[in-house]
Amino acid sequence: MDYEAVTDFEADDETLSALPQIGEGEVETTLRPRKLDEFIGQPRVREQLELVLESARRRGVPPDHVLFSGPPGLGKTSMAMIVAAELNAAIRITSGPALERAGDLAAMLSNLAPGDVLFIDEIHRIARPAEEMLYLAMEDFRVDVVVGKGPGATSIPLEIAPFTLVGATTRSGSLTGPLRDRFGFTGQMEFYTDSELDLVVRRAATILEIEIDRDGSAEIARRSRGTPRIANRLLRRVRDYAEVRADGHATRKVVRAALEVYDVDELGLDRLDRAVLTALVRSFGGGPVGVSTLAVAVGEEPTTVEEVCEPYLVRAGMLARTPRGRVATAAAWEHLGLPAPAGVTRGEQGGPNLFDQE
């Protein structure tokens, strides 16, 4: 059977996005680890969290409030659920954008039982009135409910059960100082190594009953941008290809052919990543160039280029952010098969140009 890429598959530009996609919830729930010893990667955070939880269990009190920070797709939500599982406690899940009013938060807090875990995803986006109420709840386990309006308004203190707040954020710098200081433990989630992602892929393949060999799982891991969510998504796309175009078994040859169909190259770059590099190198001589101009050149929004493409390109050493704009390194020129201009080495910027700079 010919395993070469076929053109009648439609590539998905969201395949390499670390953000959760519509319809992935059920699959992600299936793949989430249930206990701390099942969690792959993040050894430092796991060790620190284990000490926090074990100490609280021995003292018979809820642990300190916990904050997980780091890029999307690294397991912050899974860690929050593991905290509740390790404490044998119920978990209530919400998100920062959903808490627009202090009353919404007060209602949720008043329904917590002793020892429950409240998980707030994207906690940096919580509304200011709700955040100010959260300060008192985290420290003194009570909230002040305002009844009435104007001069006749009165504040009624409401005692709430001791609980543990688990927050997750992709932008820890956007958290206000008073909120950040109220967390007793902060776990900084790091990108995964290829060997850790290989374990993630093989574990997911076992759960989803996907036949894949060691070389195939290693190939997926190498192209997953250090992110488990992307690794699991690529595994499912490889499964689709293997079932339709192969014999159902994901060998390295099948994996390479499948990822070629979905526009994922050897370094884990997708169509948009390569479009950004190509525009930067071919149209702007390697930079520096402003992100808005670069976004127009590839037909995307500036926020998409800045938040989806740039983090990995910078981490891969192909793009640099400078005060004058974005610049391509020698590695970007080499990846596109083009000779780098004289004087440009890995990690250094290209020459000046006449385009706008940001």
Secondary structure, 3 states (H helix, E strand, C coil): CCCCCCCCCCCCCCCCCCCCCCCCHHHHHHHCCCCHHHCCCCHHHHHHHHHHHHHHHHHCCCCCCEEEECCCCCCHHHHHHHHHHHHCCCEEEEEHHHCCCHHHHHHHHHCCCCCCEEEEECHHHCCHHHHHHHHHHHHHCEEEEEECCHHHCEEEEEECCCCEEEEEECCHHHCCHHHHHCCCEEEECCCCCHHHHHHHHHHHHHHHCCEECHHHHHHHHHCCCCCHHHHHHHHHHHHHHHHHHCCCEECHHHHHHHHHHCCCCCCCCCHHHHHHHHHHHHHCCCCCECHHHHHHHHCCCHHHHHHHHHHHHHHCCCEEEECCEEEECHHHHHHCCCCCCCCCCCCCCCCCCCCCCC
